[in-house]
Amino acid sequence: MEKYDFLPIILGSDENAYGNVRLFHEAYGIRPLLLCSRLLIPTMHSKLFDLIQIDHFDREDIFPNALLSILEKYTAPNRKLLVISCSDYYAGLLSRHYSHFKGLIANHCISEALLNTLDTKDKFYQLCEKHGLDYPKTYVCTPEEREEAIHKLEFQFPIIVKPENSNAYAYLHCQFEGKKKVFFFQNKEEYLTMVRSMNKSDYLGKLIIQEFIPGGDDSMRVINSYSDDNGKVKMMCLGQPVLEEYAPKTLGNYAAIISRSDKAIYEKIKVFLEEIGYVGFSNIDMKYDSRTGKYMLFEINPRLGRSSFFVRAAGLNMMQALVDNAVYNKDMDCVYSSQSALWTNVPRLVLQKYVADPQLSAEIAAMYREKKVYKTLWYSKDMNLKRIARVSRYYFGHIKNYQCYFFKRV
């Protein structure tokens, strides 16, 4: 292990994890330590990090002592340890057991008490009510009333249906035919087919049934933020998704984002985060409702998302914000993104075919010409033959995914 005055310890192995590894490498030339139960495609064959695989690391009975032993091993005089969660369940585990690592982790995360007010969508909407934020018309459905709930809605089809937390351990590990991260239904029969299949599984979480907000993928917005240990927001970046993913397991994930700037949205979300005392990274999804001119909030995630490299496309590095605060105790003014660039997780051919808006298509073409395009997994300083082959299969496999699964929701 090379000598630095800090060591990043990253929990996870997905695109988010690789993006964070890359951000540390770009800014500091440092090799983070990656902890996970198994390597996923985005981090395979990389030379940018040291790896420790821990069986069942994401389990409640394994995580606390496993992470504690790692922290005790790597703690050293004049070196601070930073722990970055790359999924909701790792973020939850870290918040619930943070006191177990007392004095060993330099950065803070949100408290378990605060996490419990926003870790599911229904709880988050209660927060929105309290702080004057808009969200879609919603019905929260218990497991016992899944079939009957469809008769209690105060809004019409089409509808959006989601588990209360699609990234939670319980939903990630349950199995049933037709399982998706997000469901879109045009009629009652489609909905009932899904819930009857779900009812055969061991998933016992709530369902969030929502009015569909008109508009395509490009009506979505996402804000990533970093809040310091005093709950003050220090960095914010707004993105406009131009295309989402459509394969069942990743439906609703962002496939391409153009970084934007909107001071009114920044100020509104900044006030909210500071009022609730939020600490660390956050990721907020919302959609513009053309009927009302309002942004409807969907959820807040207590970590950066798999598409968060769009912040780097905007010229900002979230890991630098973390290091400046937690390692060097710098008290900087809040930085807002102000430049536009494209982040994409899919080939240009996919964008050309499935981004329907002519103005956005022209903007995307211009960004390719001007070399303002960023891809998380394609890093020139981490390209060996095995990695190129593996990432290429994954990356260009999106072409077939869209051919099979794409549908228009508008």
C-alpha positions in Angstrom: 0.0 0.0 0.0 1.5 3.4 -1.1 1.9 6.1 1.5 -0.7 8.9 1.3 -2.3 11.0 4.0 -5.6 9.4 3.2 -6.9 6.1 1.9 -10.3 5.7 0.2 -12.2 2.5 1.0 -14.9 1.9 -1.5 -17.8 -0.4 -0.8 -19.1 -2.0 -4.0 -18.0 -3.0 -7.5 -20.5 -1.5 -9.9 -20.2 1.5 -12.3 -20.6 3.8 -9.3 -17.6 2.1 -7.6 -15.5 2.2 -10.7 -16.4 5.9 -11.3 -15.3 6.8 -7.8 -12.0 4.8 -8.2 -11.4 6.7 -11.4 -12.1 10.1 -9.8 -9.6 9.4 -7.0 -7.0 8.3 -9.6 -7.6 11.4 -11.8 -7.3 13.8 -8.9 -4.7 12.2 -6.7 -3.1 9.2 -8.5 -4.1 7.1 -5.5 -5.1 3.4 -5.4 -8.3 3.0 -3.3 -9.2 -0.2 -1.5 -12.2 -1.9 -3.0 -14.4 -4.1 -0.7 -17.1 -6.3 -2.1 -18.6 -9.7 -2.0 -17.9 -10.3 -5.8 -16.6 -8.3 -8.7 -19.1 -7.0 -11.2 -18.3 -6.3 -14.8 -17.4 -2.5 -14.4 -14.5 -3.3 -12.1 -13.2 -6.4 -13.7 -9.6 -6.5 -14.9 -8.8 -3.0 -13.5 -5.4 -2.0 -12.2 -6.6 1.1 -10.4 -7.4 -0.4 -7.0 -6.5 -3.0 -4.4 -9.2 -5.6 -3.9 -10.5 -7.5 -0.9 -13.4 -9.8 -1.5 -15.5 -10.8 1.5 -18.1 -13.5 1.3 -21.6 -12.2 2.1 -20.1 -8.7 2.9 -23.6 -7.1 2.3 -25.2 -9.1 5.2 -26.1 -7.5 8.4 -24.3 -10.1 10.5 -21.1 -10.0 8.4 -20.6 -6.4 7.5 -19.8 -4.7 10.9 -16.9 -6.9 12.0 -15.6 -7.4 8.5 -15.3 -3.7 7.9 -13.9 -3.1 11.4 -11.1 -5.6 10.8 -10.2 -3.8 7.5 -10.2 -0.4 9.2 -8.0 -1.6 12.0 -5.6 -3.2 9.6 -5.2 -0.1 7.4 -5.3 2.6 10.0 -1.9 4.4 10.4 -0.5 7.5 11.9 -1.1 10.6 9.7 -3.4 8.7 7.4 -7.2 9.2 7.4 -9.5 6.5 6.2 -12.5 7.5 4.0 -15.3 5.0 3.5 -17.6 5.5 0.4 -20.7 3.5 0.0 -21.8 2.7 -3.6 -25.2 1.2 -3.0 -28.2 1.8 -0.8 -27.7 -1.3 1.3 -24.0 -0.5 2.0 -25.1 3.1 2.9 -27.7 1.6 5.2 -25.2 -0.8 6.8 -22.7 2.0 7.3 -25.3 4.3 8.9 -26.6 1.6 11.2 -23.2 0.5 12.4 -21.2 3.7 12.2 -20.6 3.8 16.0 -19.0 0.4 15.7 -16.1 2.1 13.8 -15.7 5.0 16.2 -12.6 7.1 15.5 -11.5 5.0 12.5 -13.4 6.7 9.7 -12.6 10.4 8.8 -15.8 11.1 6.9 -19.3 11.1 8.4 -22.5 9.6 6.9 -26.1 10.4 7.7 -27.4 9.1 11.0 -29.6 6.0 11.3 -32.4 8.3 12.6 -32.3 10.5 9.5 -31.9 7.5 7.2 -35.1 6.1 8.6 -37.0 9.2 7.4 -36.0 8.8 3.8 -34.8 5.3 3.0 -38.2 4.3 1.4 -40.2 6.4 -1.0 -43.2 6.7 1.3 -41.1 8.1 4.1 -39.4 10.5 1.7 -42.7 11.9 0.5 -43.6 12.7 4.1 -40.4 14.7 4.3 -41.4 16.4 1.0 -44.8 17.4 2.6 -43.0 18.8 5.6 -40.5 20.9 3.6 -42.8 22.0 0.8 -41.4 19.9 -2.0 -43.6 18.5 -4.8 -44.0 14.8 -5.6 -46.3 12.7 -7.8 -49.8 11.6 -6.7 -49.0 8.4 -4.8 -50.7 5.4 -3.2 -48.6 3.3 -0.8 -49.6 -0.3 -1.0 -49.0 -2.9 1.8 -48.3 -6.5 0.8 -51.7 -7.6 1.9 -53.6 -5.2 -0.4 -51.6 -5.5 -3.6 -54.5 -6.8 -5.7 -57.2 -4.6 -4.1 -55.1 -1.4 -4.2 -55.8 -0.9 -7.9 -59.4 0.0 -7.0 -58.4 2.6 -4.5 -56.4 5.0 -6.8 -57.4 8.6 -7.1 -55.6 8.9 -10.5 -55.9 7.2 -13.8 -53.7 4.9 -16.0 -51.0 4.8 -17.1 -49.3 4.3 -13.7 -45.8 3.7 -12.4 -45.2 1.0 -9.8 -42.0 0.6 -7.8 -40.9 -1.3 -4.7 -40.5 1.0 -1.7 -36.8 0.7 -2.3 -35.7 -1.1 -5.4 -32.1 -1.1 -4.3 -32.8 -2.7 -0.9 -31.4 -6.1 -0.1 -34.9 -7.7 0.2 -35.9 -6.7 -3.4 -32.5 -7.3 -5.0 -32.5 -10.9 -3.8 -36.1 -11.9 -4.3 -37.1 -13.7 -7.5 -40.3 -13.7 -9.5 -41.3 -13.8 -13.2 -41.4 -10.4 -14.7 -39.4 -8.7 -12.0 -38.2 -5.2 -12.8 -36.8 -2.2 -11.0 -39.7 0.0 -12.2 -43.0 -1.1 -13.7 -45.1 0.9 -16.3 -48.7 -0.2 -16.7 -51.3 0.9 -19.2 -54.2 -1.0 -17.7 -55.4 -3.0 -14.7 -54.8 -6.4 -16.2 -51.1 -5.7 -16.7 -50.8 -4.6 -13.1 -52.6 -7.6 -11.7 -50.5 -10.0 -13.7 -47.4 -8.5 -12.1 -48.6 -8.5 -8.5 -49.9 -12.1 -8.7 -46.4 -13.1 -9.8 -44.8 -11.0 -7.1 -47.1 -12.6 -4.5 -45.5 -16.0 -5.2 -42.1 -14.6 -4.1 -40.8 -13.9 -0.6 -40.8 -10.1 -1.2 -42.8 -8.5 1.7 -42.1 -4.8 1.0 -44.5 -2.1 0.2 -45.3 -1.0 -3.4 -45.4 2.6 -4.5 -48.1 3.2 -7.0 -47.9 6.6 -8.8 -49.5 8.7 -11.4 -47.4 8.8 -14.6 -46.0 12.3 -15.1 -46.3 13.0 -18.8 -43.0 13.4 -20.7 -40.2 11.2 -22.0 -36.8 10.3 -20.5 -35.6 13.9 -21.2 -38.2 15.3 -18.7 -36.2 13.7 -15.9 -33.7 15.6 -13.8 -31.1 14.4 -11.3 -29.1 16.3 -8.7 -26.0 15.0 -7.0 -24.7 16.8 -4.0 -22.0 16.6 -1.3 -22.8 18.0 2.2 -20.0 18.5 4.7 -19.9 17.2 8.3 -21.8 20.3 9.5 -24.6 19.6 7.0 -23.6 22.4 4.7 -23.9 21.7 0.9 -20.5 22.1 -0.7 -21.0 20.8 -4.3 -24.1 20.4 -6.5 -24.5 19.2 -10.1 -27.7 19.0 -12.1 -28.2 16.6 -14.9 -30.8 16.1 -17.6 -31.2 12.5 -18.6 -31.7 12.2 -22.4 -32.2 8.4 -22.3 -32.9 5.8 -19.7 -32.2 2.0 -19.8 -35.0 -0.4 -20.7 -33.8 -3.9 -19.9 -35.9 -5.3 -17.0 -33.2 -5.4 -14.4 -32.0 -1.9 -15.1 -35.3 -0.2 -16.3 -35.2 3.4 -15.1 -31.5 3.7 -14.7 -30.0 6.6 -16.7 -28.2 5.7 -19.9 -27.1 9.2 -20.9 -27.1 12.6 -19.1 -26.3 16.1 -20.2 -25.0 18.2 -17.3 -27.0 21.4 -16.8 -27.2 24.4 -14.5 -30.4 25.8 -12.8 -29.8 28.1 -9.8 -33.5 27.9 -8.7 -33.4 24.1 -8.4 -30.0 24.2 -6.7 -31.2 26.7 -4.1 -34.4 24.8 -3.4 -32.6 21.4 -2.9 -29.8 23.0 -1.0 -32.2 24.5 1.5 -34.0 21.2 1.9 -30.7 19.2 2.5 -29.5 21.7 5.1 -32.8 21.9 6.9 -32.8 18.1 7.5 -29.1 18.1 8.5 -28.0 15.9 5.6 -24.3 14.7 5.6 -22.3 13.1 2.8 -23.3 12.3 -0.8 -26.9 12.4 -2.0 -28.6 11.6 -5.3 -32.1 13.0 -5.9 -34.3 12.0 -8.9 -37.2 14.3 -10.1 -39.3 14.9 -13.2 -40.5 18.1 -14.8 -44.3 18.2 -15.0 -45.3 20.3 -18.0 -48.9 20.6 -16.8 -47.9 22.5 -13.7 -44.4 23.8 -14.4 -43.1 22.0 -11.2 -40.4 19.5 -10.6 -41.8 16.4 -9.0 -39.4 14.6 -6.7 -39.2 10.8 -6.8 -36.6 9.7 -4.3 -33.3 10.6 -2.5 -30.5 8.0 -2.4 -27.9 8.3 0.4 -25.0 7.8 -2.0 -23.9 8.8 -5.5 -25.6 6.8 -8.3 -24.2 4.6 -11.1 -24.5 7.5 -13.5 -22.8 10.0 -11.3 -19.8 10.4 -13.5 -22.0 13.0 -15.3 -20.7 15.3 -12.6 -17.2 14.8 -13.9 -18.4 15.7 -17.4 -19.5 19.0 -15.9 -16.0 19.6 -14.7 -16.4 18.8 -11.1 -15.0 16.0 -8.9 -17.2 14.9 -6.0 -14.3 13.0 -4.4 -12.3 16.2 -4.2 -15.1 17.8 -2.3 -15.0 14.9 0.1 -11.2 15.0 0.6 -11.1 18.8 1.0 -13.7 18.5 3.8 -12.8 15.2 5.6 -9.0 15.2 5.1 -7.9 18.8 4.9 -10.7 20.5 6.8 -11.2 23.2 4.1 -14.3 25.3 4.5 -15.2 26.2 0.9 -18.2 28.0 -0.6 -20.7 25.8 -2.4 -19.8 25.1 -6.0 -22.6 24.6 -8.6 -21.9 23.0 -12.0 -22.2 25.5 -14.8 -21.0 23.8 -17.9 -22.7 21.3 -20.2 -21.2 18.0 -21.4 -22.5 14.5 -22.2 -22.1 11.4 -20.0 -23.1 8.2 -21.7 -23.2 4.5 -20.7 -24.4 3.4 -24.2 -22.9 3.6 -27.7 -23.5 6.6 -29.9 -25.6 4.5 -32.2 -28.1 3.9 -29.4 -28.4 7.7 -28.8 -28.8 8.4 -32.5 -31.7 5.9 -32.7 -33.6 6.4 -29.4 -33.2 10.1 -28.5 -36.3 11.4 -30.2 -36.0 15.2 -29.6 -34.3 16.9 -32.6 -32.8 19.7 -30.5 -31.3 17.2 -28.0 -30.0 15.0 -30.9 -28.3 18.1 -32.4 -26.8 19.0 -29.0 -25.5 15.4 -28.5 -23.9 15.5 -32.0 -22.2 18.8 -31.3 -20.8 17.4 -28.0 -19.3 14.4 -29.9 -17.7 16.8 -32.4 -16.4 19.0 -29.6 -15.1 16.0 -27.6 -17.3 16.8 -24.6 -18.4 13.1 -24.1 -17.5 11.1 -21.0 -17.9 7.4 -20.4 -17.3 6.0 -16.9 -15.8 2.7 -17.9 -13.6 3.8 -20.8 -10.5 5.3 -19.1 -7.3 5.5 -21.2 -5.1 4.9 -18.1 -6.8 1.6 -17.3 -7.1 -0.2 -20.7 -5.6 -3.7 -20.9 -6.7 -6.3 -23.4 -8.8 -8.3 -21.0 -10.6 -5.2 -19.7 -11.2 -3.8 -23.2 -12.7 -7.1 -24.3 -15.0 -7.4 -21.2 -16.1 -3.8 -21.2 -16.7 -3.8 -24.9 -19.1 -6.8 -24.7 -20.9 -5.1 -21.9 -21.0 -1.6 -23.5 -22.1 -2.7 -27.0 -24.5 -5.2 -25.6 -26.8 -2.3 -25.0 -27.6 -2.2 -28.7 -29.3 -5.5 -28.5 -31.0 -4.6 -25.2 -32.7 -1.6 -26.7 -33.8 -3.6 -29.8 -35.4 -6.1 -27.4 -36.9 -3.9 -24.7 -37.3 -0.3 -25.7 -40.9 1.1 -25.6 -42.4 4.5 -25.7 -43.9 5.7 -22.4 -45.3 9.0 -23.5 
